[in-house]
Amino acid sequence: MLISVYVFAVLFIADSMQSNFVPCNGKPSPKSVEILGCKSLPCNLKRGTQVEASISFTAPKSTRTLRPDVDVELGNMHVKYPFPEQNGCKGLVSGSCPLEKGEVATYYMRMPIEKVYPKIDLTIQFALVDEHNDFQMCFRIPAKVVD
């Protein structure tokens, strides 16, 4: 009986620790990423819609500005995605610029998935960088563009 309880507890804890993002190597990770309509990886990104996500992070250092930096990995090729709103401070729904080191903030991301995008597998790296191009947070999302 005790073994069953232990196994259940381990499985419950392991399941609760799964996240819906992949950390970037050597860069600060967000505290949490909640992508609307994506419960497991890879996320399906429907053409003609928007990806919406709530991203909570702790500022690793003080910054006056934030700028989204989006890299799309297609196999061995990397393409910079022209994020529509370049002032990341406008996307903060909690916290505000300037951010102090250790301050917790939440960024709300909206990224269009155009109808003309091909149906492919890809990995999106999303980061917020400061005025010195240092990463304030970074994560990766394996995804599929679908109809």
KAHU-V711895 format. One record per helix or strand. SS is the DSSP state (helix for helix, strand for strand). FROM is the first residue (numbers start at 1). TO is the last residue. Records with the same first field share a line. If there is no record, write none. Layout:
SS=FROM-TO  FROM-TO
//
This chain:
helix=2-17  88-91
strand=22-23  32-35  43-46  49-58  63-63  67-74  77-80  92-94  99-99  104-113  121-129  135-146
//
